[in-house]
Amino acid sequence: MGKEETPPADGGGAFAFISKGWREVRDSASADLRLMRARADSVRARADRELEHLLASAASALTGPAPPLPPVATGAPIAEVEFVRRRIQPKIQELRRHCSSRAPDARWPPGAAPAPGASSLRIDLSGITAIRNAIVAEGDRGGRWRVARRKGDQDEEGRKEWEVVRVIQSGLKEFERRSLSSGIFAGFRGRGEFVEKFRFGMKSLNKGYQESKDVPPLHLTEIVAYLVRQSGPFLDQLGIQRDLCDKLVEMLCSKRNGRLMYHSLSKDRPLAENISDELDLRIARVLESTGYHTDEGFWNDPAKYKISDNRRHVAIVTTASLPWMTGTAINPLFRAAYLARSAKQKVTLVVPWLSKSDQELVYPNNITFSSPEEQETYIRNWLQERIGFEANFKISFYPGKFSKERRSIIPAGDTSQFISSKEADIAILEEPEHLNWYHHGKRWTDKFNHVIGVVHTNYLEYIKREKNGAIQSFLVKHINNWVTRAYCHKVLRLSAATQDLPRSVVCNVHGVNPKFLNVGEKIAADRECGQKVFSKGAYFLGKMVWAKGYRELIDLLSKHKNDLEGFMIDVYGNGEDSEAVQNAARKFDLNINFFKGKDHADDSLHGYKVFVNPSVSDVLCTATAEALAMGKFVVCADHPSNDFFKSFPNCLTYRTSAEFVARVKEAMATEPQPLTSEQRYSLSWEAATERFMEYSELDKVLNRNGHPGRNGKVNKARKIPLLPKLSDVVDGGLAFAHHCLTGNEILRLATGAIPGTRDYDKQQCMDLNLLPPQVQHPVYGW
């Protein structure tokens, strides 16, 4: 259930057949409607012409002979005109003779009612009254006879006077009958059944607009009937016949409180099919009355899902957003910009939205936003200042909550629902384990054609530093294996510092902000001109938490305080452990100057020559790459997280604390070497994007069957095996088990989830203009 199957390559299948049938019915209905309108106009025009002639004949009956009939329009039946001349005109003459022979005080019967059956005529008979009024007016003007109304004069003579009117009515009935036989309405006889069905269908469509919005809720029998009908495939496996299910649905829906609930659409169709259609319509009306709407309807036009220009769609989902200056906020932003730079695909960046209280805890310098549009403007302005091209991609938000204990943002609700199905093609999950720890929603690999995970953080290293870290890291390691295998087709690890995950490869797919490369080029040009470019010594920059390398830095400096006499280092950063870090530095009387956190591209940091980074918890330190791009020395540990940087001559690694002292002294005593063009390119986002396309196999996915299918997605060539793969069965079982476990609030809280994050809250609904979760996911709306 819920899995979007790719249509076969030959364009067949049930959905293609139903879509084709619907288009044929729609075209046929349109043609019939035009025919009905044209013939109705013809009948109305002809009736008006005949009534005008009747009025003219009645007016001239008292003054002289009737005028000749108007010319017959081309194609008009001659028999109908002859009928009027033979039957209607003699009656007019009789009326003239009868009126001429009456006494001056003759009376008309007051308010004679039309003859029975007149209401069944399709032509307006209000012209009869006009005939009588014309006769009365003519008599008064000529003085030949007078009409006077008196009460109580309803005798036999008065009833005879209206016999002419009854004759005219019967003549008009005959006119209608002869019109049917002459071909005016004959074309409808063959389609009578279809016209009735079409009229009923149009009435059903318009009924929703005419009825009150206060639709009564579903009755218990209706819900049970819908459940039984939806459980048909499961009941088949249990050996329960389909006829028995239909009878049960019919029994539940046929009567309520002693009255019939649903009326059949057509006597020719089985009652079970009619009840099924009526039940679907009833549920749709209830959902519409609650405000629920979806873009995944069965009757949607397939052209709606067609991707323009035959371009694929890539959704990049991450766990942080600017102005939080962290790697998971900055690097996915650049990845979206450089992927969107290519004309091959459209890109959407999906970032978390935090409430005002969480923004105050996360974003620096008291920056807050009152709306997602305001934050989007901030993100785009920040990016535009750092790249030299127009980044044409979309930014979307999903609700998130900040966890103080884990110092990270946890998604609230089903993150996948914020990418519409028509754009669900390729997904890039930045930190896939983080996004899916408590993910209770649709499986990513079911909704998307290709899902790529990019591992940013070494969570096991962080967890080991906490209380009971060994046990927690053991559990988290297996959970990470679980969720990445269940929800990703391919996983990229930025370095070997992360745990080994299923279907993973190691590759640095991150680049450096172009602004840092420009600074490095300027410094190299100034050095060639003989200018002194580095006026400051060493510095360290990073979020001020112990796990970011501050513990290692204080230990190394305190242990070799005498060996590094006179060595001074400036530290820039903000964080939860700021006070503890500064107290530890004062305790050991270390030569460390603490400053508030700054953007690494700030002009005040360009003059430093040595960047010291002793962290061993990073996966791939962005600040290290930025320092190398600016032409500085980098002193870092010989650790898997720094393997990518070892090829650069300005990267000085150490294994022991003694080597650390030697590397620091070497960097302070010499000048760094300028980067070559190849080294600068390897640090750029252009090169990182090329590596990403290659190692994630995204280039193969984009070029595979290069034409979009019926729903706008590129069809994947599949070989249907005789038996399902064991790995697919295992992955599906893991995803199902994870979905069941994350749906239980007690288990979520026991594993450290933020209370109430299974669904987004009321404030997030207001901020993001979302429907409440109970409306978005009604119990009867799956």
C-alpha distance (Angstrom), angle and dihedral (degrees) to the residues before:
residue distance angle dihedral
M1 . . .
G2 3.77 . .
K3 3.79 95.7 .
E4 3.80 113.1 131.6
E5 3.79 107.0 -135.4
T6 3.78 118.3 -153.5
P7 3.80 110.8 -120.6
P8 3.80 116.9 -114.1
A9 3.80 118.6 -89.5
D10 3.82 93.2 -111.8
G11 3.83 91.5 61.5
G12 3.81 93.6 -115.4
G13 3.74 129.6 124.5
A14 3.75 138.2 103.4
F15 3.78 95.6 -74.9
A16 3.81 93.0 51.9
F17 3.83 90.4 48.6
I18 3.83 92.7 48.8
S19 3.81 91.8 45.9
K20 3.81 91.1 50.5
G21 3.80 91.5 47.8
W22 3.79 91.6 49.6
R23 3.81 91.7 52.3
E24 3.82 90.8 50.0
V25 3.80 91.6 50.0
R26 3.80 91.2 47.0
D27 3.84 92.6 50.3
S28 3.82 91.9 46.0
A29 3.81 91.1 49.2
S30 3.80 91.2 50.6
A31 3.81 91.7 50.5
D32 3.82 91.9 48.7
L33 3.78 91.3 48.2
R34 3.80 91.5 52.9
L35 3.83 90.1 48.3
M36 3.81 91.6 49.4
R37 3.78 91.6 49.7
A38 3.82 93.3 48.4
R39 3.80 93.7 48.8
A40 3.80 92.8 44.7
D41 3.81 89.0 53.4
S42 3.81 90.2 49.7
V43 3.82 92.1 50.8
R44 3.80 92.6 47.2
A45 3.82 92.5 49.8
R46 3.80 92.6 48.4
A47 3.80 92.5 47.3
D48 3.80 91.4 50.5
R49 3.80 90.4 50.4
E50 3.81 93.1 50.8
L51 3.81 93.2 46.3
E52 3.80 90.9 50.7
H53 3.78 88.2 53.8
L54 3.81 90.5 49.5
L55 3.80 91.0 52.3
A56 3.78 91.7 48.1
S57 3.81 90.7 49.0
A58 3.81 92.1 49.5
A59 3.80 92.3 49.1
S60 3.80 93.3 50.3
A61 3.80 94.2 43.7
L62 3.80 91.1 86.7
T63 3.79 97.0 41.6
G64 3.74 105.9 36.9
P65 3.77 147.1 -48.0
A66 3.80 119.5 -28.6
P67 3.79 116.7 -93.9
P68 3.76 118.3 -110.4
L69 3.77 119.4 -87.0
P70 3.78 117.0 -95.0
P71 3.77 116.0 -102.4
V72 3.74 114.4 -79.3
A73 3.77 114.6 -110.7
T74 3.75 118.2 -117.9
G75 3.77 110.2 -83.6
A76 3.86 95.5 16.0
P77 3.83 113.9 138.3
I78 3.83 110.7 -104.6
A79 3.81 91.7 -152.3
E80 3.81 91.9 64.9
V81 3.82 92.7 53.7
E82 3.79 91.1 46.4
F83 3.80 89.1 51.9
V84 3.80 90.4 57.1
R85 3.82 91.8 48.9
R86 3.80 94.1 48.1
R87 3.78 101.0 40.5
I88 3.80 109.7 21.4
Q89 3.82 102.2 40.3
P90 3.85 94.8 52.8
K91 3.76 89.4 54.0
I92 3.77 90.6 51.9
Q93 3.81 89.4 52.1
E94 3.79 89.4 49.3
L95 3.77 89.7 50.6
R96 3.82 90.2 52.2
R97 3.82 93.3 50.9
H98 3.78 92.3 45.6
C99 3.79 92.9 50.3
S100 3.81 92.6 46.7
S101 3.82 92.1 54.4
R102 3.82 95.2 51.1
A103 3.78 124.0 105.4
P104 3.81 119.0 -106.9
D105 3.84 91.3 -106.9
A106 3.78 95.1 51.9
R107 3.76 113.7 140.3
W108 3.83 136.0 -146.2
P109 3.73 118.0 -137.7
P110 3.80 109.1 -105.0
G111 3.80 117.6 -109.9
A112 3.75 99.6 -13.2
A113 3.74 109.3 -162.4
P114 3.76 122.2 -127.4
A115 3.73 118.1 -97.7
P116 3.78 118.1 -89.8
G117 3.75 113.2 -88.5
A118 3.77 94.7 31.2
S119 3.79 91.3 114.8
S120 3.78 89.6 64.3
L121 3.79 92.4 64.4
R122 3.80 115.5 107.2
I123 3.83 93.0 -149.1
D124 3.80 120.3 76.5
L125 3.81 109.2 -106.5
S126 3.78 95.8 -166.8
G127 3.81 86.6 109.3
I128 3.84 89.3 76.4
T129 3.78 90.2 71.9
A130 3.80 89.0 49.6
I131 3.84 89.0 55.3
R132 3.77 91.5 53.7
N133 3.81 93.0 46.4
A134 3.80 91.1 49.3
I135 3.80 90.6 52.2
V136 3.81 91.7 48.8
A137 3.80 92.6 48.4
E138 3.79 91.9 48.3
G139 3.81 91.7 50.8
D140 3.81 93.0 51.2
R141 3.81 93.4 49.5
G142 3.80 94.3 48.1
G143 3.81 96.0 44.6
R144 3.80 89.7 -140.0
W145 3.80 94.4 119.7
R146 3.75 139.5 -3.6
V147 3.80 132.5 -137.7
A148 3.76 116.7 -143.3
R149 3.79 126.2 175.2
R150 3.79 118.7 -144.2
K151 3.76 130.3 172.9
G152 3.77 120.1 -106.4
D153 3.82 96.8 22.9
Q154 3.78 100.6 124.8
D155 3.79 100.6 126.3
E156 3.74 132.5 143.1
E157 3.80 92.0 -87.1
G158 3.83 91.2 57.9
R159 3.77 92.7 50.9
K160 3.79 90.1 52.8
E161 3.76 90.6 55.5
W162 3.82 89.3 64.0
E163 3.75 93.4 49.9
V164 3.79 87.4 92.6
V165 3.79 89.7 58.6
R166 3.77 91.1 51.3
V167 3.78 89.4 50.0
I168 3.79 90.2 53.3
Q169 3.80 90.2 50.1
S170 3.78 92.8 50.0
G171 3.80 88.4 47.0
L172 3.76 91.0 54.6
K173 3.80 89.4 49.8
E174 3.77 88.3 53.1
F175 3.79 88.6 48.7
E176 3.78 90.3 55.5
R177 3.79 92.5 47.6
R178 3.79 92.6 49.0
S179 3.80 90.1 46.9
L180 3.76 90.2 56.9
S181 3.77 91.3 49.2
S182 3.82 92.8 45.6
G183 3.82 93.7 59.2
I184 3.79 105.3 -97.8
F185 3.82 93.3 116.4
A186 3.78 97.5 12.7
G187 3.79 91.7 100.9
F188 3.78 90.6 65.6
R189 3.77 96.7 56.3
G190 3.77 94.6 74.2
R191 3.77 91.0 49.3
G192 3.79 97.7 39.4
E193 3.78 94.2 117.3
F194 3.79 93.2 46.6
V195 3.83 92.0 47.5
E196 3.79 90.8 53.1
K197 3.81 91.5 49.2
F198 3.77 92.1 45.5
R199 3.80 91.6 48.6
F200 3.81 90.2 49.7
G201 3.79 90.6 49.1
M202 3.80 92.3 50.1
K203 3.79 88.9 47.7
S204 3.80 89.9 52.5
L205 3.80 91.7 50.1
N206 3.78 93.3 49.2
K207 3.76 94.3 40.4
G208 3.77 91.2 77.3
Y209 3.78 90.4 61.5
Q210 3.79 94.7 45.0
E211 3.77 98.0 46.9
S212 3.75 123.5 79.9
K213 3.78 117.6 -91.0
D214 3.81 89.3 -125.1
V215 3.79 95.0 92.0
P216 3.81 112.3 179.0
P217 3.82 113.8 -113.9
L218 3.76 122.2 -103.6
H219 3.77 116.5 -78.7
L220 3.79 119.4 -124.9
T221 3.81 91.5 -112.6
E222 3.81 90.0 54.1
I223 3.80 92.3 51.8
V224 3.81 91.5 48.1
A225 3.81 91.1 47.6
Y226 3.80 90.9 51.2
L227 3.81 91.4 49.1
V228 3.79 91.2 50.3
R229 3.80 92.1 49.4
Q230 3.82 93.0 47.6
S231 3.81 90.6 48.1
G232 3.79 92.7 59.2
P233 3.85 96.7 112.7
F234 3.80 91.5 47.8
L235 3.80 92.5 48.3
D236 3.79 89.5 49.9
Q237 3.80 89.0 59.6
L238 3.81 88.6 53.5
G239 3.80 90.8 54.3
I240 3.80 96.6 -108.4
Q241 3.78 109.6 145.2
R242 3.78 120.6 -121.4
D243 3.79 92.2 -126.7
L244 3.78 90.1 60.3
C245 3.81 90.7 52.7
D246 3.81 91.2 49.5
K247 3.79 91.1 50.6
L248 3.79 90.8 49.8
V249 3.82 91.6 50.3
E250 3.80 90.0 46.8
M251 3.80 91.3 50.6
L252 3.82 92.0 49.8
C253 3.79 95.4 45.8
S254 3.77 103.4 33.9
K255 3.79 98.3 73.6
R256 3.75 138.6 20.8
N257 3.78 123.1 172.0
G258 3.75 89.7 -5.9
R259 3.83 97.2 -58.0
L260 3.78 134.0 101.3
M261 3.81 112.0 -97.6
Y262 3.78 102.3 -169.3
H263 3.77 130.3 31.9
S264 3.76 120.2 -150.3
L265 3.77 118.0 -105.3
S266 3.76 93.6 -143.4
K267 3.76 134.9 6.8
D268 3.80 89.4 -137.4
R269 3.83 94.2 60.1
P270 3.81 123.4 77.8
L271 3.80 114.1 -97.9
A272 3.82 91.4 -122.8
E273 3.80 91.6 60.7
N274 3.80 92.4 47.8
I275 3.80 92.1 49.9
S276 3.80 90.5 47.7
D277 3.81 91.9 53.6
E278 3.80 92.8 45.4
L279 3.81 91.2 49.1
D280 3.80 91.5 52.4
L281 3.80 90.3 49.4
R282 3.79 91.1 48.9
I283 3.80 93.4 51.5
A284 3.80 91.0 46.3
R285 3.81 90.1 54.4
V286 3.79 91.9 50.0
L287 3.80 91.5 49.5
E288 3.80 91.2 47.4
S289 3.80 91.0 50.8
T290 3.82 90.0 56.3
G291 3.81 91.8 53.4
Y292 3.79 94.6 -107.1
H293 3.79 117.2 147.2
T294 3.77 134.5 164.0
D295 3.78 137.6 -169.8
E296 3.80 92.2 -143.9
G297 3.79 99.6 78.6
F298 3.77 121.7 149.0
W299 3.79 93.2 -127.7
N300 3.78 96.2 50.4
D301 3.77 115.3 129.2
P302 3.83 108.3 -102.8
A303 3.80 89.5 -137.9
K304 3.79 88.1 68.7
Y305 3.78 90.1 70.6
K306 3.78 95.7 49.0
I307 3.80 111.8 119.2
S308 3.79 110.2 -133.6
D309 3.78 118.9 -120.2
N310 3.83 89.8 13.8
R311 3.80 89.6 -85.7
R312 3.78 124.5 153.6
H313 3.79 123.7 -130.0
V314 3.81 126.2 -124.7
A315 3.81 122.0 -166.4
I316 3.83 115.9 -162.6
V317 3.81 111.5 -161.0
T318 3.80 118.1 -169.3
T319 3.81 138.7 173.3
A320 3.82 101.6 -128.8
S321 3.77 140.9 36.6
L322 3.77 140.5 -162.6
P323 2.97 138.0 -56.1
W324 3.82 82.3 45.2
M325 3.81 99.2 88.9
T326 3.79 98.1 -143.8
G327 3.78 131.8 127.5
T328 3.79 94.8 -109.5
A329 3.81 89.6 55.8
I330 3.81 99.4 43.9
N331 3.79 104.8 36.8
P332 3.84 98.0 50.1
L333 3.81 87.8 48.6
F334 3.80 91.5 56.8
R335 3.80 91.0 42.6
A336 3.81 90.0 55.6
A337 3.81 91.5 48.9
Y338 3.82 95.3 50.1
L339 3.81 94.9 42.1
A340 3.81 89.6 50.3
R341 3.80 88.8 50.1
S342 3.80 87.7 73.6
A343 3.81 116.8 76.8
K344 3.81 91.7 -139.6
Q345 3.80 97.3 84.9
K346 3.77 145.1 19.5
V347 3.80 117.2 -125.4
T348 3.80 135.0 -150.3
L349 3.81 121.9 -172.6
V350 3.82 111.6 -152.0
V351 3.82 113.8 -161.2
P352 3.82 133.8 170.7
W353 3.79 123.1 -95.1
L354 3.81 116.3 -146.5
S355 3.77 128.5 -160.0
K356 3.80 118.7 -114.0
S357 3.82 93.4 -97.1
D358 3.81 92.5 53.1
Q359 3.81 92.5 44.8
E360 3.80 89.4 58.9
L361 3.81 89.4 55.2
V362 3.80 97.1 45.8
Y363 3.79 112.1 30.2
P364 3.82 118.0 74.0
N365 3.80 128.6 -124.9
N366 3.85 91.9 26.1
I367 3.81 91.7 -73.0
T368 3.81 112.8 165.7
F369 3.80 135.6 165.2
S370 3.77 129.3 -145.3
S371 3.82 95.4 -158.6
P372 3.81 139.6 17.9
E373 3.81 89.7 -114.5
E374 3.79 90.1 59.8
Q375 3.80 92.2 51.3
E376 3.81 91.4 46.1
T377 3.81 89.3 55.6
Y378 3.80 90.1 52.0
I379 3.82 91.9 49.9
R380 3.79 94.1 49.1
N381 3.81 93.2 47.0
W382 3.81 91.3 50.2
L383 3.80 91.3 49.8
Q384 3.81 94.8 45.1
E385 3.80 90.6 57.2
R386 3.81 90.7 58.3
I387 3.80 106.2 41.1
G388 3.77 128.9 56.3
F389 3.80 99.9 -136.9
E390 3.79 140.8 58.0
A391 3.80 109.9 -90.1
N392 3.80 106.2 -144.1
F393 3.79 105.6 -166.8
K394 3.79 136.7 115.3
I395 3.82 125.5 -111.5
S396 3.79 119.4 -148.6
F397 3.81 130.2 179.3
Y398 3.79 133.6 -141.7
P399 3.83 124.9 -169.4
G400 3.80 116.7 -96.3
K401 3.80 140.0 169.7
F402 3.79 129.5 -146.1
S403 3.81 118.1 -121.4
K404 3.80 112.0 -150.1
E405 3.81 92.1 -166.1
R406 3.81 94.5 52.8
R407 3.82 94.4 29.4
S408 3.76 90.9 -136.7
I409 3.80 141.3 99.4
I410 3.81 117.6 -98.4
P411 3.84 119.0 -158.6
A412 3.82 116.5 -116.6
G413 3.78 115.4 -143.7
D414 3.79 128.2 -13.2
T415 3.81 107.2 -25.7
S416 3.81 92.9 -168.2
Q417 3.81 92.1 65.3
F418 3.81 90.4 69.6
I419 3.81 89.7 69.7
S420 3.80 108.3 69.9
S421 3.79 119.0 -130.2
K422 3.80 92.8 -114.1
E423 3.85 88.2 60.6
A424 3.81 96.7 38.8
D425 3.80 98.9 110.7
I426 3.82 111.5 112.0
A427 3.80 124.6 9.7
I428 3.81 127.2 -163.8
L429 3.79 110.4 -164.3
E430 3.79 110.6 -159.9
E431 3.83 103.0 -152.7
P432 3.83 95.6 3.1
E433 3.80 94.0 -173.1
H434 3.81 91.2 53.3
L435 3.82 92.8 47.8
N436 3.81 92.9 49.4
W437 3.80 104.9 39.8
Y438 3.80 90.3 99.1
H439 3.80 99.6 11.6
H440 3.80 108.4 147.3
G441 3.77 105.5 176.7
K442 3.75 144.6 68.1
R443 3.77 117.2 -18.5
W444 3.80 110.8 -103.3
T445 3.80 94.0 -138.3
D446 3.80 90.3 52.4
K447 3.79 94.4 52.3
F448 3.83 98.6 38.6
N449 3.79 131.4 52.3
H450 3.80 93.7 -139.1
V451 3.83 128.4 15.0
I452 3.81 121.9 -165.8
G453 3.78 123.8 -171.1
V454 3.82 122.9 -156.1
V455 3.82 114.5 -162.5
H456 3.82 111.9 -147.3
T457 3.80 105.7 163.4
N458 3.77 136.3 54.8
Y459 3.78 96.0 -138.7
L460 3.79 93.9 172.4
E461 3.81 90.9 61.3
Y462 3.80 91.5 51.5
I463 3.81 93.9 46.4
K464 3.82 93.6 50.1
R465 3.80 88.6 63.9
E466 3.81 92.3 58.6
K467 3.78 129.9 80.9
N468 3.82 111.9 -71.2
G469 3.78 85.3 7.0
A470 3.81 95.8 158.7
I471 3.80 93.7 58.8
Q472 3.78 93.3 41.3
S473 3.80 93.4 49.1
F474 3.81 90.3 50.2
L475 3.80 91.3 54.3
V476 3.81 94.5 42.5
K477 3.80 91.2 49.9
H478 3.80 91.8 58.6
I479 3.80 93.3 41.5
N480 3.81 89.8 53.3
N481 3.80 89.8 51.5
W482 3.78 88.8 48.2
V483 3.80 99.7 51.2
T484 3.82 97.6 39.2
R485 3.78 91.6 51.0
A486 3.79 92.2 47.4
Y487 3.81 97.4 45.4
C488 3.85 108.8 28.7
H489 3.79 135.7 66.5
K490 3.81 93.3 -166.7
V491 3.82 133.6 14.7
L492 3.82 126.7 -159.0
R493 3.79 119.1 -159.7
L494 3.80 114.5 -159.8
S495 3.80 90.4 -145.9
A496 3.78 141.7 -7.7
A497 3.81 89.5 -98.9
T498 3.79 89.5 89.3
Q499 3.78 124.9 77.9
D500 3.78 118.4 -86.6
L501 3.79 107.3 -98.9
P502 3.83 131.4 -170.7
R503 3.81 115.7 -85.1
S504 3.81 91.0 6.0
V505 3.79 133.8 144.6
V506 3.81 129.8 -173.1
C507 3.79 116.9 -119.4
N508 3.80 136.3 135.1
V509 3.79 104.4 -120.7
H510 3.81 95.4 169.2
G511 3.76 126.3 99.6
V512 3.78 136.8 -167.8
N513 3.76 127.8 -96.3
P514 3.85 106.2 -96.7
K515 3.80 88.5 -127.3
F516 3.83 90.9 69.0
L517 3.79 91.8 51.1
N518 3.81 89.2 51.4
V519 3.81 89.7 51.9
G520 3.80 89.9 51.1
E521 3.80 92.1 51.1
K522 3.80 91.0 49.5
I523 3.81 92.1 49.6
A524 3.81 90.8 49.6
A525 3.83 90.7 50.0
D526 3.81 91.8 49.0
R527 3.79 91.1 50.1
E528 3.78 91.1 53.3
C529 3.80 88.0 54.0
G530 3.81 89.6 55.1
Q531 3.78 97.0 -107.6
K532 3.79 123.3 143.8
V533 3.80 105.2 -115.7
F534 3.84 102.7 174.2
S535 3.79 113.5 59.5
K536 3.82 97.9 157.4
G537 3.79 134.9 60.6
A538 3.82 128.9 -137.0
Y539 3.78 132.4 -18.9
F540 3.80 142.1 170.5
L541 3.82 126.7 -149.1
G542 3.78 128.9 -170.2
K543 3.79 146.3 104.9
M544 3.80 106.9 -59.2
V545 3.78 101.7 -117.1
W546 3.79 123.2 119.9
A547 3.81 93.7 -116.5
K548 3.82 92.5 60.3
G549 3.82 92.4 74.2
Y550 3.81 101.7 -82.2
R551 3.80 92.1 116.3
E552 3.81 91.8 53.3
L553 3.82 92.1 45.2
I554 3.81 94.4 52.9
D555 3.81 92.1 44.7
L556 3.83 92.7 51.6
L557 3.80 94.9 45.5
S558 3.80 94.0 45.2
K559 3.82 92.6 47.4
H560 3.82 94.1 49.5
K561 3.77 98.9 32.2
N562 3.79 92.0 129.1
D563 3.82 94.2 43.8
L564 3.81 91.2 53.5
E565 3.77 96.4 44.0
G566 3.77 110.1 164.4
F567 3.80 92.8 15.9
M568 3.82 110.8 134.8
I569 3.82 126.2 -172.0
D570 3.81 130.4 -170.5
V571 3.80 118.3 -144.8
Y572 3.83 124.0 -157.9
G573 3.77 120.8 -168.2
N574 3.79 151.1 101.9
G575 3.77 127.6 -143.4
E576 3.76 150.4 122.6
D577 3.83 93.5 -75.7
S578 3.82 96.5 48.5
E579 3.80 95.3 113.4
A580 3.81 94.0 45.0
V581 3.81 92.8 48.9
Q582 3.80 93.1 49.7
N583 3.81 91.9 47.0
A584 3.80 90.5 52.6
A585 3.81 91.4 50.6
R586 3.80 91.5 50.6
K587 3.78 90.7 46.9
F588 3.82 91.7 59.3
D589 3.81 92.3 36.6
L590 3.80 92.5 -124.9
N591 3.80 125.1 178.0
I592 3.78 94.9 -114.6
N593 3.79 125.3 135.0
F594 3.80 114.3 -158.4
F595 3.81 122.6 -149.2
K596 3.78 134.4 172.7
G597 3.75 117.2 -90.7
K598 3.80 118.3 -81.7
D599 3.75 137.9 -174.7
H600 3.80 107.4 -93.0
A601 3.80 88.8 -129.0
D602 3.80 91.8 61.0
D603 3.83 113.0 127.2
S604 3.79 92.2 -126.2
L605 3.82 90.4 66.4
H606 3.82 97.7 52.0
G607 3.81 93.5 83.9
Y608 3.82 96.2 62.0
K609 3.78 115.7 104.6
V610 3.83 103.6 -166.4
F611 3.79 129.0 46.0
V612 3.81 112.1 -162.5
N613 3.80 115.9 -159.2
P614 3.84 115.6 168.3
S615 3.83 94.2 167.8
V616 3.81 118.2 133.0
S617 3.83 95.7 176.0
D618 3.80 96.4 72.3
V619 3.78 122.1 98.4
L620 3.79 94.1 -154.8
C621 3.79 116.2 -13.4
T622 3.81 110.9 -134.9
A623 3.82 91.5 -162.7
T624 3.82 90.3 58.0
A625 3.80 91.6 54.5
E626 3.80 90.7 47.1
A627 3.81 92.7 51.3
L628 3.80 90.9 50.7
A629 3.82 90.2 48.7
M630 3.83 89.5 55.2
G631 3.81 90.1 54.1
K632 3.83 97.5 -107.8
F633 3.77 131.6 139.2
V634 3.80 115.7 -102.2
V635 3.81 121.0 -156.3
C636 3.82 108.8 -164.9
A637 3.79 141.1 151.1
D638 3.79 122.0 -87.0
H639 3.80 91.5 -110.3
P640 3.82 134.5 139.1
S641 3.81 89.2 -108.7
N642 3.82 88.6 65.5
D643 3.82 98.9 45.0
F644 3.80 92.4 106.6
F645 3.83 91.7 56.0
K646 3.81 97.9 48.7
S647 3.80 92.3 86.8
F648 3.83 91.1 64.0
P649 3.83 114.1 91.2
N650 3.80 92.2 -140.5
C651 3.81 91.9 58.4
L652 3.84 108.6 96.6
T653 3.81 113.0 -170.2
Y654 3.79 129.8 -169.5
R655 3.80 135.8 -165.7
T656 3.81 102.0 -167.9
S657 3.78 135.1 32.8
A658 3.82 89.5 -107.2
E659 3.79 90.3 56.3
F660 3.79 88.1 49.5
V661 3.80 90.2 59.8
A662 3.81 91.5 47.7
R663 3.81 92.8 49.9
V664 3.80 93.1 49.0
K665 3.81 92.0 50.7
E666 3.82 91.0 47.1
A667 3.80 92.5 51.5
M668 3.80 93.5 47.1
A669 3.82 92.5 49.5
T670 3.82 100.2 46.8
E671 3.78 140.3 46.0
P672 3.82 123.7 -110.7
Q673 3.79 120.1 -113.0
P674 3.84 120.3 -111.7
L675 3.81 114.8 -106.6
T676 3.78 119.3 -108.8
S677 3.79 121.1 -127.4
E678 3.83 90.4 -105.0
Q679 3.80 91.8 52.7
R680 3.79 92.4 48.3
Y681 3.80 91.1 49.8
S682 3.82 92.6 50.0
L683 3.82 88.2 57.2
S684 3.82 94.2 48.7
W685 3.78 126.9 99.1
E686 3.80 90.6 -121.1
A687 3.81 89.6 64.2
A688 3.81 91.7 41.5
T689 3.80 90.6 53.3
E690 3.80 90.8 50.8
R691 3.81 90.2 51.7
F692 3.78 90.4 47.6
M693 3.80 93.0 51.8
E694 3.80 90.9 49.7
Y695 3.80 102.7 43.2
S696 3.79 96.0 39.3
E697 3.83 89.7 48.4
L698 3.80 87.2 -129.1
D699 3.80 91.2 136.7
K700 3.81 89.7 58.7
V701 3.81 91.8 47.0
L702 3.80 92.2 50.2
N703 3.81 92.3 49.4
R704 3.78 95.9 42.0
N705 3.84 110.6 111.7
G706 3.78 90.8 -15.4
H707 3.81 97.4 -148.5
P708 3.79 125.1 81.9
G709 3.77 119.6 -118.2
R710 3.77 132.5 -132.6
N711 3.80 93.8 -67.9
G712 3.80 94.7 43.9
K713 3.79 93.6 -97.2
V714 3.75 125.3 116.9
N715 3.75 107.8 -109.0
K716 3.74 114.6 -118.8
A717 3.78 115.7 -137.5
R718 3.79 104.9 -123.4
K719 3.74 131.7 -175.7
I720 3.77 109.2 -147.9
P721 3.82 106.7 -137.7
L722 3.76 123.2 -146.5
L723 3.79 89.3 -122.5
P724 3.82 129.0 24.4
K725 3.78 117.0 -103.4
L726 3.76 114.3 -99.8
S727 3.82 90.9 -132.1
D728 3.82 90.6 55.5
V729 3.78 91.0 49.9
V730 3.81 91.0 50.0
D731 3.80 92.8 47.2
G732 3.78 91.4 49.3
G733 3.78 91.4 49.1
L734 3.80 91.6 49.7
A735 3.81 91.3 49.8
F736 3.81 92.0 48.6
A737 3.81 92.8 48.6
H738 3.80 91.5 47.4
H739 3.81 90.5 49.9
C740 3.81 91.2 52.1
L741 3.79 94.4 47.2
T742 3.80 95.8 46.9
G743 3.79 89.7 51.5
N744 3.80 91.6 66.7
E745 3.80 112.0 85.3
I746 3.83 93.6 -157.0
L747 3.81 92.1 55.7
R748 3.80 90.9 45.6
L749 3.79 92.5 54.0
A750 3.82 91.6 44.5
T751 3.82 90.2 57.2
G752 3.80 94.7 48.8
A753 3.79 103.9 -93.0
I754 3.79 120.4 153.8
P755 3.82 109.6 -104.1
G756 3.78 112.8 -101.8
T757 3.81 97.5 16.5
R758 3.78 96.0 119.7
D759 3.81 85.2 83.7
Y760 3.77 131.0 16.5
D761 3.80 118.0 -102.2
K762 3.80 133.8 -119.5
Q763 3.81 95.0 -93.2
Q764 3.79 92.0 53.6
C765 3.81 89.5 49.2
M766 3.79 88.7 56.3
D767 3.82 94.4 45.0
L768 3.81 95.4 48.2
N769 3.83 98.2 31.9
L770 3.80 92.0 -118.0
L771 3.76 129.7 158.5
P772 3.81 115.4 -113.8
P773 3.83 113.1 -89.3
Q774 3.81 92.3 -113.9
V775 3.81 88.8 57.7
Q776 3.79 95.1 40.6
H777 3.82 91.1 51.4
P778 3.84 109.0 24.6
V779 3.79 116.7 -176.0
Y780 3.79 91.3 -117.3
G781 3.80 97.1 39.9
W782 3.77 103.8 82.1
